[in-house]
Amino acid sequence: MSDIPKCPVCTSENTYFDGTMYICPDCGAEFMRDEQSEAGDNIPRDSNGAELMDGDSVTVIKDLKVKGSSMVIKRGTKVKSIRLTDVPEEVDCKIDGSSIVLKTCFLKK
């Protein structure tokens, strides 16, 4: 069973694969194998693993409710000219004139 990785949160060996991601029953963490092996990788990547760069155009893959607003970013919305931030999991962009920070896991190139 060396094929199944340890939990990156509690380092437990009781993890299992549920078809889409690995789950740790001890601490409840959900993770993908890529996240564990690329933990030191500071390259921003979209939901499919493609590398993101400043000025890229991306598409939102899920309806997203904007916190503190009644605004909803619909699935399929095209976002042009993203800007990378210091955090590899986030990008800065403008949607309908509002500056918004989006998680890269909800974007595809």
Secondary structure as UniProt FT lines:
FT   TURN            2..3
FT   TURN            8..10
FT   STRAND          16..17
FT   STRAND          22..23
FT   TURN            25..27
FT   STRAND          30..31
FT   HELIX           33..37
FT   TURN            38..40
FT   TURN            47..48
FT   TURN            54..55
FT   STRAND          58..60
FT   STRAND          64..65
FT   TURN            67..68
FT   STRAND          72..73
FT   TURN            75..76
FT   STRAND          78..79
FT   STRAND          83..84
FT   TURN            88..89
FT   STRAND          90..95
FT   TURN            96..97
FT   STRAND          98..103
FT   HELIX           104..106
FT   STRAND          107..108
//
